[in-house]
Amino acid sequence: MWRASVLTLFPEMFPGPLGVSLAGKALASGAWALDVTDIRDFATDKHRSVDDTPAGGGPGMVMKADVLGRAIDATAQDTAQDMAQDTRPRLLMSPRGVPLTQARVEALTAGPGAVLVCGRFEGVDERVIVARGLEEVSIGDYVLSGGEIAAMALIDACVRLLPGVMGAQASSAEESFADGLLEYPHYTRPQLWEGRPIPEVLTSGDHGKIAAWRRAEAERLTGERRPDLWAAFLRRFRSGSRMG
Ligand code: ADE
């Protein structure tokens, strides 16, 4: 079973949104498993401290390597009772990480699951990142107050791709992304709403014309909103036509 193990200082945030809708139903039906570890349980001093001031000075606090190291080792040991060995990738949610992509989500979904460490404070002692092989992952170029919401986003993106979770709705969204284009606009009844009609081509019944219109709209939106994706699309298109 695909298993997400989350390490956090705020275990009460989970399952949160992962407990409702598609992901929640799949969790209840046993399509995936979630366990949550409170990093603070691995503090040993009387104040149960999990952070300390940065070596070299500066603002903020740094998550301690010893406490987080013990939390990670305990999670691996617990999981090894279910899996022969915990071979899951260990991710550290961080704005400094490699940006998450749909391709990475697909690769994670195809594996046994993931261990997700949620950072807080200014950062995490670099030694535990290296020693426990944590791979830093970012969900975008903005700074959240901690890794928890990022971990939820990653888990949600993976879980919806698990076999049977989306059922027949397995949507065109991924296909569209796989193509490297954004999705075309959608419409449904009523035919006329606040004076705005559904584009005529969509009610024409001409499936060839409809496909061509959708493709043109997808290309227009990608060019307008995502010059990075559009440039990559054009590069692929040109090298593809050279080869063909
Ligand atoms: N933690 C704080 N900001 C983050 C981001 N953008 N992605 C992943 N984890 C984060």
Boltz pocket constraint, residues with backbone or C-beta under 6 A from the ligand:
constraints:
  - pocket:
      binder: B
      contacts: [[A, 92], [A, 93], [A, 94], [A, 95], [A, 119], [A, 137], [A, 138], [A, 139], [A, 140], [A, 141], [A, 142], [A, 143], [A, 144], [A, 145], [A, 146], [A, 147], [A, 150]]
      max_distance: 6.0
